[in-house]
Amino acid sequence: MQSLTLDSRSPEATQLLGSYLGGLAQKADVFLLTGELGTGKTCLVQGIARGLNVREYAFSPSFVILRQYHGRLPLYHIDFYRLDCVEEIADLGLDEYFHGDGVCAVEWAEKGLQVVPQDNLLITIHYVSLSQTGRSIRLTSQGERYDELMKQLKEQTELWPRSGKCRTVQDLKTGGQNRQ
């Protein structure tokens, strides 16, 4: 188990972190997102979608529970917000998504921790005191696959905490020429 805590100063920075995750994502990856209402869980998933080359806009699936997007890998955006008990979540039959050909990003995952895969990347987002847009994002790997993902992510975000701008190491090597 490894962990990494990053500070995000804006929704764009949160989306950038998500795009790193999406770029590193592999088939059957499970990203569990927890945090208070409005902390940026959907914003992070929008970045994951961008990293997976999804062209559609990722909306919160709160009212439909699951939205599917098509990119380099399918993205299954799942939201447990409207569900009241773990039995409701278990009855959804999400195993085919969790162990399928795509990437699962689960918002309000704390409601169903008993029924989601034990191997996952747990992402907890908190408000930063006295800031409108600041967030503290803690990523915790659970399982070998996610330990490896964390190593790769740490390389991607090597300069994150020391830089006012959120750029990748690759951006610095190319002078930002890869930015879209």
N, C-alpha and C positions, 0 to 999 in steps of 0.2 A: 504494500500500500504506500502510495506516494501522495503528497499534496502540494498544491501551489496556490498562493493567494495573489491576486492581481487587483489593482485599483483601476476602475474605469471612470473617466472624467466626463464621459458623454455617451449618448446612445450610439454614436458612430464608433466609438472605441469598443463598446460592448458587441456591436455587430462585427467589428474586425476580429475580436477574439473568436466569435462564432465562425467566421470565415476560415480562421486557422483550423478550428475543429473539423469543419466540413471538408477542408482540403486534405486532412489527415485521415478522415473517416474511411472505414472498411465495412464490407458486408456484415450485417448482424451486430453492428455497434449499437450500444444503448447508452444514451445520455439522459440522466435523470436530473431535472431542474427543480430546485426548491427555493422558496423565498416568499416574502410578503407580496401582496397585491401591488402591482405597479413597479416592482424592482427591476424589470427588464428581461424576464424569462422569454417572452415572445420576441423581443428585440434580439436576444442571443440566438434564438432559433432562426430568425431571418438571416443572420450572418451564417449560420450552419448551411442554410439553403443556398446562399451565395457561394460558399465554399464547395458545395456539391454541384455547382453550375445549374441550379434551378432557375428558370426564367420567370416563373410565376411569383407573385407577391405572397409571402407566407402570413396568413391571418391567424389569429388565435382561434383554435377549434373548440372553444368553451361550450358552444351550443350543440355541436355535432360530435364531440369527443375525439374524432380522428379526421385529419385531412392528409391526403397523400399528394406529394409533389414529385415531379419527374426531373431527374438530372443525371449526373454521372452514376449515381445510385438512387433508388427511390428513397424519399424522405417521408417517414411516417411521423407526423406531428400529432401527438396524443396529449389530451388535457383532462386531468382528473378533477378539475375544480368543482364541477357540478355533481360529482358523485359523493354520496354520504358515508358509504362503508366499504370495507375491503371486499366483502362478498359481491357487491355490485361490480367492482373492478375485476374480480376473478371470473365473474360470469360473462365478461366481454369476449373472452377467448382470444386474447392478444398474443398468445404464444407464436402463432404463425407470423406475426410482425416482428416480435422480439428475436426469433431465430430464423428469419427469412432472408431475402436478398437485398434488403435495404438497411437504412439507418433509422433508429427510433429516437426521437427527442420527446421526452415526457415531462409536461409541466404539472406542477402540484404533485410531484412524484411521492412526496411524504405520505400521501393518503393511501398508497398502495405498495409500500416497500416490502410487505410480506409476500407479494405475488409477482414482483418483477424479477428479472434475472439477477442473481447474486453478483455476477461479474458485470460491472458497469462503470461509468464515469459519473460520479455524483457531483453536481454543480450547485452550490448554494450562493445565492445573491442577497446581499444586505445593503440597506441604505447606509450612506456615509453621513454622519452627523453634520448639520449645518451646511448641507450642500443640496441643491436642487437636482443635480444630475450625477453626482458622485455615487459610485457603487463599489463595494468590496465583493469580489468574486472568488470563491474558494472552490477549487477543483480537487477531488479526491478519487484516486484510482482504486478499483476493487477488482483484482484479477490480473493475470499476466499480460493480457492484451492491452489493458488500460495502463499498466505500468510502462509498457513500451510507448504507448500513445503519449503519456506524460513526458517521457524523455524527449520525444519529438517536439511536443508542444513547448517545452522549456527552451529548446533551441530556437523555435520560432519567435518566442516572446522574450528572448534574452535581454533586449534593451528596453522592454516595456516600462519597468518601474523608474528608470532614470531619465526617461524622455518625455517631454510634454506632448510630443506627437507619437502616435502609435504606429511604428513602422517595423517591418520585419528585417531580420538580418540581411535577407536577400535584397531588400530595397536599398539598404545602406551600401551593399556591394555594387549595385548597379546604379547608384546615384538616384534612385527613385524612378528609373526609366520603365519599370514594370508596372507602375501604378496606372489604373484605368481612369 
